[in-house]
Amino acid sequence: MSVSSVNVRRRVLLQGACAMPCLGMFSSSRAQTVTEEFQQLVQGLATGSPEAVARDERYWRQVARFYEKTRGIVNLEHGYWGKMATPVLNHYLEATRRINRQNAFYARKGYETDLAQSVQRTAEALGVGEDEIVLTRNASESILNLIRQYRGLKPGDVVLYADVDYPAFKRDMAWMGTARGVKPVMLTLPSRATQQQILDAYLQAFEQYPRARLLLLTHVSNQHGLVVPVREIVAAARKRGIDVFCDNAQSWGLLDYTMDELDVDFAVFNLHKWIGSPVGVGALYIRRSALHKIAPFPGVSDPEENHIHNRAHIATSNFAAMISVPAALDFHQAIGGKNKQARLNYLRSLWMNEAESLERIELLGGADEASRTGMGSFRIRGKTTIADAQALQARIEKEFGVFTVIRKGLASGACVRVTPQVFNTPDEIEQLLAALKAINRKPA
Ligand SMILES: Cc1ncc(COP(=O)(O)O)c(C=O)c1O
């Protein structure tokens, strides 16, 4: 890459502008300066433990400068998809222009190399082999590859999932009942639970359903941010011959981990949530030694059974999004996964710790710190219908200027979910807390 193209890129990143840089023919246009620029801004700040960094407001003010924020509303709904930091956004826009200009010439001759780099960086960040990861368009696509192509079921077997799982994935598991002649069983977890209580609930289900052969397990629930003890549940499942499909769509980047910590054989991810890639990037992980349990994508042949990319077929997809993964990972890693997790947990603790003493407010999800993330949910005690949650969400938005979202998948009823991002401030969390206090005084 020529010096001038690097300089052009640097200018684009620094100005946040959308100029058209003159890059090499197939340059993957990796934003070399993402990390450098970040380091310059935070120089001298935040050198302690993640918990100390989490409380260093000067550091997070600098981080916030890398994001364009909505005006006129405090947005505390970042569980849907992750906003790109401006260097990632600029990289993506530039890649979109370049690929559009080069069209099939790039797609047919340059894309494969760039895509391989995105796979390599994803695998490296997760601590797995490149032959164990395939990039997909989202976690929903990845889970369908697992569910439809799983070979390990006989009619009459039981497949387990839980109320805290992602609603569409619950539907997919239930679909196996008619499609595969198995018995789908949905477990109900306590609306608030510790790691031990969650583990006990799964252990009890394993005892109750000896014909269980497959479990959908959600690392972090999209309902209330609950973290389940994946490693322990997987170990218990494995002893009983139960395979586990782990849904890491919400957890990767919200929590900092590598796959050896979870020890799962199958997992699905989103990079467009907490890793901060453009929308349209997910991943599928299949442990090398478990590949034979997932059939190739319908119609694809893989006689040697050794190619994970034969398990998915993403067809024509957003080239620019796929090749922006290294830039997104650069930015994520520049902040530091552990720092990000600690900051998001800290922001959650700022409202949840105080809300704990509000007698009319019911908090949901993790009952101990290990079961909690930056995401959390609540409702007015006894008000569990969807209409109740909608009214509560609308009141918080209209009267207090704070945007949240309702979730309606829990067996215990609907709730309002709160999900700050790294650029939200303690003052904004205070605005939510003021709303909760007012609602506690006057619930209707
Ligand atoms: C826990 C969980 N699983 C799966 C998904 C599905 O993600 P996508 O729509 O990107 O496939 C989500 C999305 O919010 C989620 O939170």
Ligand as a Chemical Component Dictionary entry (heavy atoms), coordinates in Angstrom:
data_LIG
# 
_chem_comp.id                   LIG 
_chem_comp.type                 NON-POLYMER 
_chem_comp.pdbx_formal_charge   0 
_chem_comp.three_letter_code    LIG 
# 
loop_
_chem_comp_atom.comp_id 
_chem_comp_atom.atom_id 
_chem_comp_atom.alt_atom_id 
_chem_comp_atom.type_symbol 
_chem_comp_atom.charge 
_chem_comp_atom.model_Cartn_x 
_chem_comp_atom.model_Cartn_y 
_chem_comp_atom.model_Cartn_z 
_chem_comp_atom.pdbx_ordinal 
LIG C1 C1 C 0 -29.829 -13.662 22.299 1  
LIG C2 C2 C 0 -30.085 -13.376 20.843 2  
LIG N1 N1 N 0 -30.060 -14.387 19.971 3  
LIG C3 C3 C 0 -30.269 -14.204 18.662 4  
LIG C4 C4 C 0 -30.529 -12.956 18.148 5  
LIG C5 C5 C 0 -30.786 -12.817 16.674 6  
LIG O1 O1 O 0 -29.875 -11.957 16.089 7  
LIG P1 P1 P 0 -30.018 -11.607 14.511 8  
LIG O2 O2 O 0 -31.384 -11.006 14.331 9  
LIG O3 O3 O 0 -28.941 -10.632 14.246 10 
LIG O4 O4 O 0 -29.886 -12.879 13.795 11 
LIG C6 C6 C 0 -30.577 -11.870 19.013 12 
LIG C7 C7 C 0 -30.900 -10.524 18.506 13 
LIG O5 O5 O 0 -31.216 -9.620  19.239 14 
LIG C8 C8 C 0 -30.338 -12.087 20.398 15 
LIG O6 O6 O 0 -30.346 -11.080 21.271 16 
# 
loop_
_chem_comp_bond.comp_id 
_chem_comp_bond.atom_id_1 
_chem_comp_bond.atom_id_2 
_chem_comp_bond.value_order 
_chem_comp_bond.pdbx_ordinal 
LIG C1 C2 SING 1  
LIG C2 N1 SING 2  
LIG C2 C8 DOUB 3  
LIG N1 C3 DOUB 4  
LIG C3 C4 SING 5  
LIG C4 C5 SING 6  
LIG C4 C6 DOUB 7  
LIG C5 O1 SING 8  
LIG O1 P1 SING 9  
LIG P1 O2 DOUB 10 
LIG P1 O3 SING 11 
LIG P1 O4 SING 12 
LIG C6 C7 SING 13 
LIG C6 C8 SING 14 
LIG C7 O5 DOUB 15 
LIG C8 O6 SING 16 
# 
